[in-house]
Amino acid sequence: MAPHLSPQLRERIVAWRYEHGKSAREIAELADCSERTIYDILRLHRDFGQTSNPFARQNARPRSLELDDIHYIYSILEANPGLYIDEIQQQLHSTTSSIVMNANLNKLQSITAGQIVCRVSAIGHCMQG
């Protein structure tokens, strides 16, 4: 499987080959990847008309906390640093309709918002630092 290259670079690889007539070795040097990767991308383009496999499964689950959600959590904690995780969940859901599990909030090991450093622990409370 080809390493993760940006979609723009993958398209550029195809252009280098078919529009500029460069060899796989030259393209590999330009793209800073292996010749095998170049051949894989060119094969995908030949077989599917695109530079990524349309049938590949996504390896990871989609993010449950988007950047906007994290910014909102910062603002909630800045206004009220003593909130419990379930209270953060309720406010986030009522405002943004996001449903976030406790485990995802626990992953936010430290949140800094202004003067507040919040360490979300297993018991689910925050302390002002």
MDAnalysis code that builds the backbone (N, CA, C; Angstrom):
import MDAnalysis as mda
import numpy as np

u = mda.Universe.empty(387, n_residues=129, atom_resindex=np.repeat(np.arange(129), 3), trajectory=True)
u.add_TopologyAttr("name", ["N", "CA", "C"] * 129)
u.add_TopologyAttr("resid", np.arange(1, 130))
u.add_TopologyAttr("resname", ["MET", "ALA", "PRO", "HIS", "LEU", "SER", "PRO", "GLN", "LEU", "ARG", "GLU", "ARG", "ILE", "VAL", "ALA", "TRP", "ARG", "TYR", "GLU", "HIS", "GLY", "LYS", "SER", "ALA", "ARG", "GLU", "ILE", "ALA", "GLU", "LEU", "ALA", "ASP", "CYS", "SER", "GLU", "ARG", "THR", "ILE", "TYR", "ASP", "ILE", "LEU", "ARG", "LEU", "HIS", "ARG", "ASP", "PHE", "GLY", "GLN", "THR", "SER", "ASN", "PRO", "PHE", "ALA", "ARG", "GLN", "ASN", "ALA", "ARG", "PRO", "ARG", "SER", "LEU", "GLU", "LEU", "ASP", "ASP", "ILE", "HIS", "TYR", "ILE", "TYR", "SER", "ILE", "LEU", "GLU", "ALA", "ASN", "PRO", "GLY", "LEU", "TYR", "ILE", "ASP", "GLU", "ILE", "GLN", "GLN", "GLN", "LEU", "HIS", "SER", "THR", "THR", "SER", "SER", "ILE", "VAL", "MET", "ASN", "ALA", "ASN", "LEU", "ASN", "LYS", "LEU", "GLN", "SER", "ILE", "THR", "ALA", "GLY", "GLN", "ILE", "VAL", "CYS", "ARG", "VAL", "SER", "ALA", "ILE", "GLY", "HIS", "CYS", "MET", "GLN", "GLY"])
u.atoms.positions = np.array([
    [0.838, -1.175, 0.000],
    [0.000, 0.000, 0.000],
    [0.886, 1.243, 0.000],
    [0.502, 2.227, -0.771],
    [1.276, 3.458, -0.887],
    [1.207, 4.253, 0.411],
    [2.310, 4.915, 0.765],
    [2.276, 5.737, 1.973],
    [1.341, 6.922, 1.779],
    [1.056, 7.579, 2.865],
    [0.127, 8.697, 2.820],
    [0.782, 9.907, 2.179],
    [0.389, 10.176, 0.971],
    [0.832, 11.365, 0.255],
    [-0.397, 12.226, 0.034],
    [-0.215, 13.516, 0.018],
    [-1.355, 14.416, -0.162],
    [-2.014, 14.158, -1.513],
    [-3.301, 14.408, -1.603],
    [-3.988, 14.238, -2.892],
    [-3.360, 15.096, -3.992],
    [-2.883, 16.295, -3.630],
    [-2.260, 17.171, -4.620],
    [-0.966, 16.556, -5.160],
    [-0.162, 15.968, -4.271],
    [1.081, 15.342, -4.710],
    [0.784, 14.119, -5.574],
    [-0.221, 13.361, -5.227],
    [-0.603, 12.196, -6.027],
    [-0.995, 12.622, -7.447],
    [-1.769, 13.698, -7.547],
    [-2.154, 14.211, -8.865],
    [-0.926, 14.723, -9.624],
    [-0.020, 15.334, -8.897],
    [1.211, 15.844, -9.511],
    [2.053, 14.689, -10.054],
    [2.072, 13.570, -9.339],
    [2.807, 12.381, -9.787],
    [2.278, 11.914, -11.140],
    [0.962, 11.897, -11.289],
    [0.348, 11.494, -12.563],
    [0.742, 12.488, -13.661],
    [0.708, 13.769, -13.331],
    [1.075, 14.788, -14.325],
    [2.537, 14.658, -14.728],
    [3.415, 14.433, -13.753],
    [4.830, 14.266, -14.078],
    [5.026, 13.108, -15.051],
    [4.277, 12.044, -14.866],
    [4.439, 10.857, -15.719],
    [3.860, 11.084, -17.109],
    [2.598, 11.515, -17.169],
    [1.910, 11.543, -18.454],
    [2.030, 12.866, -19.200],
    [2.190, 13.968, -18.498],
    [2.317, 15.256, -19.183],
    [3.780, 15.630, -19.434],
    [4.672, 15.212, -18.534],
    [6.076, 15.589, -18.638],
    [6.981, 14.421, -19.008],
    [6.427, 13.201, -19.066],
    [7.180, 12.039, -19.512],
    [8.322, 11.617, -18.600],
    [8.221, 11.919, -17.319],
    [9.301, 11.560, -16.389],
    [9.227, 10.081, -16.041],
    [10.374, 9.505, -15.714],
    [10.445, 8.090, -15.336],
    [10.001, 7.930, -13.877],
    [9.709, 6.702, -13.503],
    [9.303, 6.419, -12.122],
    [10.411, 6.810, -11.146],
    [11.649, 6.578, -11.521],
    [12.783, 6.929, -10.651],
    [12.861, 8.449, -10.452],
    [12.703, 9.210, -11.541],
    [12.725, 10.675, -11.429],
    [11.579, 11.184, -10.554],
    [10.410, 10.615, -10.758],
    [9.236, 11.032, -9.986],
    [9.430, 10.690, -8.514],
    [9.983, 9.505, -8.250],
    [10.225, 9.094, -6.861],
    [11.151, 10.079, -6.162],
    [12.162, 10.551, -6.867],
    [13.077, 11.544, -6.291],
    [12.352, 12.864, -6.049],
    [11.550, 13.298, -7.011],
    [10.811, 14.554, -6.858],
    [9.800, 14.489, -5.715],
    [9.127, 13.346, -5.590],
    [8.072, 13.186, -4.583],
    [8.610, 12.709, -3.242],
    [9.894, 12.364, -3.201],
    [10.528, 11.850, -1.983],
    [9.802, 10.618, -1.452],
    [9.625, 9.650, -2.361],
    [9.002, 8.378, -1.983],
    [9.627, 7.275, -2.832],
    [9.188, 6.053, -2.634],
    [9.775, 4.923, -3.361],
    [9.179, 4.798, -4.770],
    [9.907, 4.099, -5.624],
    [9.388, 3.816, -6.964],
    [8.124, 2.964, -6.874],
    [8.098, 2.050, -5.905],
    [6.919, 1.198, -5.723],
    [5.676, 2.063, -5.483],
    [5.830, 3.119, -4.682],
    [4.712, 4.026, -4.416],
    [4.257, 4.695, -5.709],
    [5.200, 5.096, -6.529],
    [4.860, 5.734, -7.807],
    [4.063, 4.766, -8.671],
    [4.534, 3.526, -8.767],
    [3.815, 2.535, -9.569],
    [2.417, 2.263, -9.009],
    [2.287, 2.239, -7.677],
    [0.967, 2.028, -7.070],
    [0.007, 3.161, -7.424],
    [0.485, 4.388, -7.347],
    [-0.368, 5.539, -7.653],
    [-0.755, 5.545, -9.130],
    [0.191, 5.239, -9.991],
    [-0.102, 5.186, -11.424],
    [-1.087, 4.055, -11.749],
    [-0.947, 2.926, -11.054],
    [-1.902, 1.826, -11.247],
    [-3.303, 2.232, -10.821],
    [-3.421, 2.885, -9.676],
    [-4.731, 3.354, -9.212],
    [-5.338, 4.316, -10.227],
    [-4.512, 5.195, -10.765],
    [-5.007, 6.149, -11.761],
    [-5.476, 5.415, -13.016],
    [-4.711, 4.409, -13.437],
    [-5.082, 3.631, -14.620],
    [-6.361, 2.830, -14.382],
    [-6.460, 2.162, -13.216],
    [-7.580, 1.264, -12.948],
    [-8.871, 1.990, -12.570],
    [-8.747, 3.105, -11.824],
    [-9.936, 3.760, -11.284],
    [-10.124, 5.204, -11.744],
    [-9.138, 5.727, -12.468],
    [-9.246, 7.109, -12.917],
    [-9.052, 8.119, -11.796],
    [-8.498, 7.663, -10.681],
    [-8.187, 8.544, -9.553],
    [-6.959, 7.994, -8.857],
    [-6.355, 8.819, -7.987],
    [-5.077, 8.432, -7.396],
    [-5.203, 7.780, -6.030],
    [-6.408, 7.485, -5.613],
    [-6.612, 6.744, -4.368],
    [-7.582, 5.611, -4.634],
    [-7.523, 4.594, -3.803],
    [-8.373, 3.425, -3.979],
    [-9.779, 3.743, -3.491],
    [-10.772, 3.746, -4.370],
    [-12.132, 4.078, -3.943],
    [-12.761, 2.997, -3.064],
    [-12.153, 1.822, -3.006],
    [-12.711, 0.728, -2.218],
    [-11.978, 0.509, -0.898],
    [-10.975, 1.312, -0.629],
    [-10.207, 1.168, 0.613],
    [-11.078, 1.548, 1.799],
    [-10.931, 0.795, 2.857],
    [-11.670, 1.090, 4.087],
    [-10.894, 2.100, 4.903],
    [-11.631, 2.932, 5.598],
    [-10.992, 3.909, 6.474],
    [-10.447, 3.174, 7.690],
    [-9.194, 3.450, 8.083],
    [-8.567, 2.754, 9.194],
    [-9.068, 3.221, 10.551],
    [-9.345, 4.477, 10.676],
    [-9.713, 5.028, 11.978],
    [-11.170, 5.468, 11.977],
    [-11.715, 5.550, 13.181],
    [-13.062, 6.089, 13.304],
    [-13.009, 7.591, 13.083],
    [-14.119, 8.172, 12.656],
    [-14.138, 9.625, 12.519],
    [-13.972, 10.286, 13.884],
    [-13.406, 11.465, 13.899],
    [-13.221, 12.179, 15.157],
    [-14.572, 12.535, 15.755],
    [-14.674, 12.342, 17.058],
    [-15.921, 12.720, 17.708],
    [-15.835, 14.128, 18.271],
    [-14.627, 14.600, 18.526],
    [-14.435, 15.974, 18.980],
    [-13.820, 16.780, 17.850],
    [-14.599, 17.651, 17.273],
    [-14.090, 18.528, 16.226],
    [-13.396, 19.720, 16.873],
    [-12.642, 20.446, 16.089],
    [-11.902, 21.587, 16.607],
    [-12.843, 22.622, 17.227],
    [-13.991, 22.853, 16.603],
    [-14.963, 23.799, 17.169],
    [-15.458, 23.334, 18.534],
    [-15.663, 22.011, 18.693],
    [-16.089, 21.466, 19.984],
    [-15.031, 21.722, 21.052],
    [-13.774, 21.518, 20.689],
    [-12.686, 21.721, 21.645],
    [-12.603, 23.186, 22.056],
    [-12.764, 24.097, 21.091],
    [-12.760, 25.525, 21.424],
    [-13.923, 25.870, 22.348],
    [-15.065, 25.263, 22.091],
    [-16.222, 25.516, 22.948],
    [-15.962, 25.006, 24.367],
    [-15.335, 23.835, 24.484],
    [-15.001, 23.291, 25.807],
    [-14.038, 24.231, 26.527],
    [-13.069, 24.791, 25.800],
    [-12.165, 25.783, 26.400],
    [-12.967, 26.935, 27.009],
    [-13.907, 27.454, 26.229],
    [-14.670, 28.604, 26.710],
    [-15.555, 28.242, 27.902],
    [-16.122, 27.034, 27.886],
    [-16.934, 26.583, 29.029],
    [-16.069, 26.536, 30.283],
    [-14.888, 25.947, 30.163],
    [-14.013, 25.794, 31.326],
    [-13.413, 27.116, 31.786],
    [-13.240, 28.027, 30.864],
    [-12.740, 29.342, 31.260],
    [-13.785, 30.064, 32.109],
    [-15.050, 29.916, 31.723],
    [-16.131, 30.557, 32.466],
    [-16.431, 29.842, 33.775],
    [-16.263, 28.512, 33.802],
    [-16.603, 27.747, 35.002],
    [-15.649, 26.556, 35.112],
    [-14.485, 26.757, 35.749],
    [-13.465, 25.705, 35.785],
    [-13.823, 24.502, 36.654],
    [-14.882, 24.559, 37.418],
    [-15.226, 23.452, 38.308],
    [-16.255, 22.497, 37.756],
    [-16.507, 22.535, 36.463],
    [-17.527, 21.666, 35.881],
    [-17.095, 20.204, 35.864],
    [-18.059, 19.323, 36.059],
    [-17.844, 17.893, 35.904],
    [-18.000, 17.528, 34.431],
    [-17.478, 16.373, 34.067],
    [-17.533, 15.941, 32.669],
    [-18.967, 15.868, 32.164],
    [-19.892, 15.339, 32.966],
    [-21.274, 15.223, 32.500],
    [-21.898, 16.596, 32.262],
    [-21.487, 17.605, 33.029],
    [-21.993, 18.961, 32.820],
    [-21.427, 19.556, 31.528],
    [-20.165, 19.250, 31.246],
    [-19.571, 19.701, 29.987],
    [-20.303, 19.043, 28.817],
    [-20.577, 17.743, 28.948],
    [-21.312, 17.021, 27.904],
    [-22.668, 17.662, 27.647],
    [-23.395, 17.965, 28.712],
    [-24.735, 18.547, 28.576],
    [-24.676, 19.901, 27.877],
    [-23.735, 20.749, 28.290],
    [-23.628, 22.067, 27.669],
    [-23.213, 21.958, 26.201],
    [-22.283, 21.070, 25.919],
    [-21.840, 20.882, 24.543],
    [-22.983, 20.385, 23.672],
    [-23.746, 19.432, 24.174],
    [-24.859, 18.883, 23.402],
    [-25.970, 19.910, 23.206],
    [-26.294, 20.665, 24.258],
    [-27.391, 21.629, 24.140],
    [-27.038, 22.787, 23.201],
    [-25.771, 23.105, 23.090],
    [-25.358, 24.230, 22.254],
    [-25.008, 23.808, 20.833],
    [-24.302, 22.696, 20.673],
    [-23.809, 22.306, 19.353],
    [-24.425, 21.023, 18.820],
    [-25.249, 20.371, 19.587],
    [-25.856, 19.078, 19.241],
    [-24.815, 17.978, 19.096],
    [-23.599, 18.198, 19.596],
    [-22.566, 17.163, 19.577],
    [-22.793, 16.209, 20.743],
    [-22.645, 14.933, 20.473],
    [-22.722, 13.934, 21.529],
    [-21.319, 13.390, 21.719],
    [-20.760, 13.622, 22.900],
    [-19.385, 13.243, 23.178],
    [-19.374, 12.310, 24.377],
    [-18.675, 11.202, 24.259],
    [-18.593, 10.230, 25.334],
    [-17.565, 10.675, 26.373],
    [-17.719, 10.184, 27.615],
    [-16.773, 10.507, 28.689],
    [-15.349, 10.159, 28.300],
    [-15.176, 9.031, 27.639],
    [-13.830, 8.603, 27.264],
    [-13.152, 9.631, 26.374],
    [-13.916, 10.262, 25.480],
    [-13.332, 11.275, 24.609],
    [-12.951, 12.526, 25.376],
    [-13.752, 12.880, 26.366],
    [-13.402, 14.033, 27.194],
    [-12.198, 13.707, 28.068],
    [-12.102, 12.476, 28.520],
    [-10.948, 12.086, 29.331],
    [-9.646, 12.165, 28.544],
    [-9.740, 12.038, 27.206],
    [-8.543, 12.114, 26.377],
    [-7.949, 13.519, 26.375],
    [-8.762, 14.491, 26.717],
    [-8.241, 15.859, 26.802],
    [-7.507, 15.978, 28.130],
    [-6.282, 15.505, 28.165],
    [-5.527, 15.416, 29.413],
    [-5.304, 16.773, 30.052],
    [-5.010, 17.760, 29.255],
    [-4.874, 19.089, 29.841],
    [-5.432, 20.107, 28.873],
    [-6.216, 20.991, 29.410],
    [-6.826, 22.039, 28.619],
    [-6.404, 23.357, 29.245],
    [-5.812, 24.205, 28.440],
    [-5.407, 25.499, 28.947],
    [-6.285, 26.553, 28.306],
    [-6.947, 27.330, 29.124],
    [-7.771, 28.424, 28.630],
    [-7.513, 29.625, 29.521],
    [-6.742, 30.570, 29.033],
    [-6.378, 31.719, 29.854],
    [-5.539, 31.249, 31.024],
    [-6.014, 31.479, 32.225],
    [-5.287, 31.111, 33.443],
    [-5.667, 29.717, 33.943],
    [-6.571, 29.049, 33.271],
    [-7.109, 27.789, 33.783],
    [-6.374, 26.617, 33.161],
    [-5.882, 25.722, 33.989],
    [-5.326, 24.461, 33.518],
    [-6.214, 23.389, 34.119],
    [-6.874, 22.638, 33.254],
    [-7.837, 21.647, 33.716],
    [-7.293, 20.270, 33.418],
    [-7.163, 19.450, 34.398],
    [-6.775, 18.058, 34.187],
    [-8.031, 17.223, 34.440],
    [-8.521, 16.606, 33.383],
    [-9.740, 15.811, 33.492],
    [-9.325, 14.426, 33.956],
    [-9.731, 14.079, 35.159],
    [-9.306, 12.809, 35.745],
    [-10.385, 11.748, 35.584],
    [-10.077, 10.555, 36.043],
    [-11.021, 9.442, 35.924],
    [-12.311, 9.711, 36.691],
    [-12.240, 10.491, 37.763],
    [-13.475, 10.778, 38.505],
    [-14.243, 11.927, 37.872],
    [-13.652, 12.572, 36.886],
    [-14.401, 13.505, 36.080],
    [-14.580, 14.890, 36.668],
    [-13.626, 15.412, 37.377],
    [-13.764, 16.794, 37.840],
    [-12.550, 17.608, 37.447],
    [-12.724, 18.912, 37.473],
    [-11.666, 19.821, 37.093],
    [-11.289, 20.666, 38.281],
    [-10.010, 21.026, 38.337],
    [-9.552, 21.888, 39.414],
    [-8.819, 23.060, 38.798],
    [-8.993, 24.254, 39.360],
    [-8.317, 25.429, 38.837],
    [-6.846, 25.374, 39.263],
    [-5.939, 25.602, 38.283],
    [-4.505, 25.507, 38.550],
    [-3.851, 26.858, 38.605],
])
